[in-house]
Amino acid sequence: MWKTQQCPQDWKRSVFIPTPKKSNAEECSNYRTIALISHASKVMLKILQARLQRYVNRELPDVQAGFRKGRGTRDQIANICWIIEKAREFQKNIKLITWRWKLYPRMLRNVAEIDLSTSVLGQKVSMPICVGATAMQCMAHVDGELATVRACRSLGTGMMLSSWATSSIEEVAEAGPEAIRWLQLYIYKDREVTKQLVRRAERMGYKAIFVTVDTPYLGNRFDDVRNRFKMPPQLRMKNFETNDLAFSPKENFGDKSGLAAYVAKAIDPSISWEDIKWLRRLTSLPIVAKGILRGDDAKAAVKHGLDGILVSNHGARQLDGVPATIDVLPEIVEAVEGKVEVFLDGGVRKGTDVLKALALGAKAVFVGRPIIWGLASQGEKGVQDVLEILKEEFWLAMALSGCQNVKVIDKTLKADTCEEERHQSSSDSFSCLSMMVKTWL
C-alpha cells in the first residue's frame, strides 16, 4: 500500500498518520488514524480557524485547496518518519508564538482607554495588524483581491498586494483608493518586467515595495505536485500580458507543479545584493526585504539602503528546517539597531501573538492564511470578520497587559521559556511516536 499510495484520500489531506490494527496489514479498512500532536491541535483548531478551514476544504476544488494549505516534499505518504518531522515544521510558527514566549502583564496601569494605532513606513494604520501578500485570491472568492482591499480600507489597515494577483495593480487601487497599499515584488529574469511593475505601483499610489528575497526557486510543495497545480481556466495573473508570464492555464506542465515550473522559467535565481542596489536606484518608494531570517543578512539590508525587513519564512513552504519567524525576530531586531522598521509574518493567529511580536521588537505583523479563509468563507465580510476578531483580541491582550498604546509595549512584557520546558512540551510526543513508527517499519 505504501509503494502504490493506494490509500484513503483523507489520509493524504490531513495532519494524521495511519495506525495498523491487528489484522491484515494490506487492507486499508484495518487501519485507523491518530492525530500527531494533541496540544498543537488545540492551537491550530481554535474555533475561528477550524470553521474557516473546514469551509475552504469543503467549498474549494482539491487543486485550489491544496495550493492554499500546501507545504512539503514528495515522500509524505511513503516515509512516515518524514511525516512526523514535517508536522513539526508545519506547526513551528504557531507553536513557538503560543508556547515558547510568555507574557508578563503589568498591573494597575489605567487601561480605560487604549490606542491601537501605529505607523508602517510612515503610513498611519489603525492597528499593527496588516494583510500580507497572498497570490491568486480569486481562487478563494470571485472578488479576490478587490474584496480584501475593501476590507482593509474599512478597518483602516494596510494590504500588501502580490505581484501574482488575479486582480491588477490598477484594479486594486480603484477598488480601494483610500486604502494603504504596498506591492510585493519578485525580480524577474527580464528586468523590464520588474521595472514596469514598480512604475505602475508608483503611478497608482502604492506606498512601498516589499521585495521577496527567499524564492530563487519554489520550494517542493507536495500538494501542488500531487495535484499538478495550475491556474483555473477562467483566471490568470492579471499584472502580466503574455500567457507565459500570466501563468496561463493553457500551458502544459506535465506531472509537475505548474507554479514551480513558472518560477524556474521566469524568476531570476541569480539575484544578489547588486540587484537590490539596482532596485534602490529604480524607485524612491520605501523598499522592504521580505524573507530575511539571519542577523547578518539584516545588517546587509541596512547597508544597501533598504527601509525595512519583513521576517518571513514564506509560510513555512520554502525550505524545510528553517526556524519559526518569532524565534529569529529578536536577532533581526538587534542586528538592525533601530535603523529600519522590522515586521513579522507567519503563525499569527491570536491577539496575544501580535502582542508578543511587538514585545520582541516588531513594528507590525502581517497575516496571510486566515485572511484567505475569511475571503473564501464570505468574501469582503469574511476578511473584515477575521481582522476584527484579531483587532478585538489584540485590544484585550493590551488591556490585560497594562498597555495603553503600542509605544509602551517593550521586551519587559515577554520572557522566553527555558530550554528544558520547551523540549519537554514539544518533543516528547514526537519521540514516542517516532519510536512506534520505527517499530512498525
N, C-alpha and C positions, 0 to 999 in steps of 0.2 A: 504493500500500500504506500509506503514512504517513497519508493522509487517511482511509482506511476503517478503519485499525488492524487489518486482517486479517492478523495475523502470528502465528507460533507462540506458544503460551502461555508457554513457558519464557523467552521474551524479556521478557514482561511481569512475570514473577515474580522475576527475578534482577537482580543488580547488574552487568549485562552490556549491551553495545550491539552492534548488528549491523554487520558489515563486508561490503560487497559484493565479490563475485568478478568477474572479467572475463567477464561473460555478461549475460543479460537481467536488468536491474535490477528488473523487475516480479515475478520469480519468487522466492518465499521460499527455495526449495531452493538458490538460488545465493548465499545469504548464510551467513556463519559468525559466531560470536560471539567477542569478545575481552574479557578482564577489564579493568576500568577501571584499577585500580592493584594491581600485584602485591604491593607492600610492605604495603598495608593488608590485603590478603587474608591475608597471613601472620599478622597480628594477629587479624583477625576470625575466621579459620578455624582457630584453635588447636584441639587435639584435643577438649576438652570441649565447647566452643561449637559446633563443627561437627557433632559427633554429635547433640547435643541439638536443634540447629536442624533437621537433616535429619529427625529423628524427628517433630518438630512438624509440619513441612510434609507428611510422609507420612501422619500419623495424623489431623490435623485437617481438616475441610472447608475449602474455599477461603475462604469468608467469615470463618471464625474465624481461620485462619492469617493472612489479610490484615490483620485487625484487630490481631493481635499484632505484626506487623512493619511495619504501615502507616506511611508518612510521605511527604508530598509533595503536589504540586498536579497539575492536570489534564493538562498537556501533556507528560507523561512520555514518551510514545512519539512524538508529532508533532514535538517540539522537542528534537533530540539535544543541542544545546548546553546546554539546561536540564538534561538528564540528567547531564551532566558536572558542572555546578555543584551539583546535588542530591547527587551522590555525594560531593562534597567535604563537604557539610553532614552527610550520613549518618555519615561516618567521623570527623568532627571530635572528638567527645567522646573516642573511643577513641584516635585518633591523637595528640592533644596530650598525653594522660596518658603514652602509651607513648614517644613520640619527643621531645617538647619538653623535658620535665622529667627531669633526670638525678639519680641518687643518688650521693652521695659517702660511702662507708661509713667508719666508724671501726674501727680495728683494736685488738687486744689489750684487749678490754673485758670478758672473762669472761662469756660468754653460755651457761654451763652450765644456767642456769635462766632462763626467760623468762615474764613475766606479761603476757598479752594483755588482761586485763580493764580496763574503764574504766567511766564512768558517762555516761548520757544523760539530761539533765533530772532529775538526782537519782536515777535508777534504775540500779543496777549491772548491767552486761552482761558476758558472758564475753569479748567481743571488740568492737572498734569497727566491726563489720560487721552491719548491720541490714537487715531486709526492708522495701523501700519499698512504697507503695500502688500496686497494680495492680488494675484493675477486673475484675469478671466472671470470676473464676478458675475457676468451674465449666465454662466453655467449654474449659478446658485439661484438666480432670480432674473426675470426678464428685464428688470430695470437696472440691475447690476450696479456699476459704479455711480450711476446717477442717483440711485436711492441712497447709497452710502454718503455721498457728499451732501445731500439734502439733510440727512440725519445729523451729520457733523455740524452743519450750519445751525440747525435747531438747538443743538447742545452747546454751541459756542466753542467747539474744539476743532482741531486740525485733521486733515486727511492726507496721507501720502498716497499718491496715485502711482500704480505700477506702470512701467513702460509697456508691459504686456497686457494692458487693459482691453476689455471688449467694448469700451467707450473711449472716444478720442480725448486728447488733451483739451480740445476746444469744446466738445460736448459737455465734459465735466465742469469746465469753467462756466459755461452758460447755465447749467443746472444749479450751480451753487456760486453765483457771482460774489456773494458776501462771505463765503466760507474761506477759511485759511487752507490753502492747498500747497502741497510740496510734490515734486516729481521724483520718483525713484528711477534710476538710470543704470543701464548696462553700457559698457563700452564695446561697441561693435567692431568687427574687423574693418568694415567700411566706416572710417571716421566721420564721413559726411553724414551718415545716418545719425550718429550720436550728436553731431553738431546741430542738425536740424531739430532734433528733439529738444535740445536746450534752448534754441532760438524760439521755438513755439511756446515753450513754457514761459519764457521771458515775456513774450507778447501777450499771453493770456493771464498774466498776473500771478503766476506761481511764485512762492516766496523763498524757495530753496531747492537745491538739488541733493538728493541722497544717492550717492554712487555706490552700487553694490560691488564689493571687492572680494567676495568669497566664492565666486562662481566662474572660474575659468572653464570648468566643465560641470555638468549637472551630476549631483550625487546619484548613486544607484538606488532608485526607489522601486521596491518590489511590486507594489500595487500597479504602478504605471507600466512596468514591464509586462506583468501578467495580463493587464487589460489592453496592452498595445495602445496606450493613451494617445489620442489626438483630439483636436477640437471638434465639437459637434458641428454638423454640416451647415447650420444656419449662422454660425459665429466665426469671428476672425479677430486677430489683434488689430484694432482699428487705428493704431498710430502709424501703421505702415501700409503702403500702397501695393507693393508687389506681393504675389502669393507666397514666395519663399520666405519673406520677412514677416508676413502676416500670419504665419503658421496655418496655412490653408488646409482644411480637412480633405482637400482633393489629393494631397500628396500621399504617396505610399511609403510608409516607414518600415514595412515588413513586420518582423516579430519583435521589434524594439519599441521602446518608449519614444513616441514622436517628439516629445519635448526635449529629451536627451539628444536626439538627432538634430533638432533645431539649434540647441545651444552649441553643439560641436561644429555646426556649419556656420553659424552667424556670430557668435560671441568670441572676442579675441582672447585666447588663453595666454598671450604673451604680454599682457598689460603689466606695467611696473609703476614705480613711483614717478618715472618720467612722464607717463600718461596722465598722472594726477597733476603734474605741473602744467601739462597741455590743457587740461580741463580748467585749471585755475586761471589760466590766461584767457580762456574762452569766454568766461562769464564773470560778472560782478556779483551774482547771486551767492548767498552763503552755500558752502558745499560741506556735506557731512559724509564721512566714510561709514558705510553700513556693512558690518561683518567683522569688525575688529575684535579679537579675543586675547591679545597679548599686550603687555605694557610697552615693549619696545616698538611694536607697530603703532601704538597710540602716540608715542613720542615722535615717530617718523611722520605721522599725520599732522601733528602740530608744526613740525619743522617745515613741511611742504605747504603750509598756509591754509590748511583746512579749518573750518569753523566749528566742527563738532564731530562727535563719534557716536555711532549707534552700536552698542554692544549687542551682537546678534549671532546666533548660530544657525540662521535660516530655518527656524522652526525645527531644529534637530534633524533636518533632512539632507544635509550635505555630507559631512564627514562623520562616520561613526566613531565614537570615542571622545568627542570634544566635550569640554566641561559645560555645565549649565551656565547660562549667561549671568545669573545672580552671583555665581561663585567667582567669576573673574571681574565683576564690576568694581570691587574695591581696588584691585590692581590697576585698572584703567584710570579710575578717578585719581589715584595717587600719581600715576605717570604723567598726566596732563597738567598737574599742579594748578588747576583752576584757570588755565589759559583758554580752554574751549569748553563748550557745553557737552555733557555726556548723557546719552539716553540709553534705554534698555528695552529690548523686546524678548519674548519667549517665556511662557509659563505664567503669565499674569492672568489670574482667574478670579481674584477677590480683591476687595478694597484694601485688606491688610497686605496683600502682595505689593500694591502700589506704594503703601507707606514704607514698607521695608526697602524697596528700591530707592526711594527718595532718601531714607535714612543712610543708605550706603553711598549716596552721592549722585544719584541720577537726577537730572533736571525734570525729566518726564518719562513716561513709559508709552510704548506702542503696543496695541492689541491687534491680533490677526484672526486666528481661528474662531473665537467667539463671535466676532463681527460677521463672519461668513455664516455661522449657524443662525444668527438672528436674521440675516438677509434671506437665507433660504426659507426660514420659517414664515416671515411676514413682511419681507421687503423693507421699505424705509422704516416702518413702525418697529419691525424686529430689531433693526440696528439701533434705533432710538432706545428700545427697551434694554438692550444689552448695555449701552452706555449709561443709561440712567441707573441701572442696578449697580454698576461699578462705581458710579459717582456717589450714590447713597451709601454704599458700603465704605467708600473711602472717607466720606464725611463722618460717619460713625466711628471709624477707626481713629481719625484725627481727634474727635471729641473725647473718646475714651483714653487717648494717649496724652491728653493735655496740650494739644497743639491748636492754637487759634488760627494760624495760617501756615503756609508751606515754608515760610522763611525760618520758622523755629524748629523745623524738622532737622535733626542732625544725628550724628553717629551715636550719641548717648542714648538714643531710643532703642538701639538694637544690640544684640550680642550673638556671637557665634557659639553654637553648642560644642561640647568637647568632642574630640575625635572618637573616643570610645563610645559615647552615646550615639553618635551619628552612624557608626558602623553597626552597632547593635540593632538600631531601629530599621536600617535599610538593607542589611546584607544577610542577616540570619536566615530569613525565609528563602532567599535565593540560594544560599549554601545548601540548605536541606533539600530543596527542590532539585538542585544540580546533582546531588548525591543519588537521589531517587532515579533521576533520568539515566545517569551513567550505569546504574544497576540494571535497568531495563535493557539498555543497549548492549 
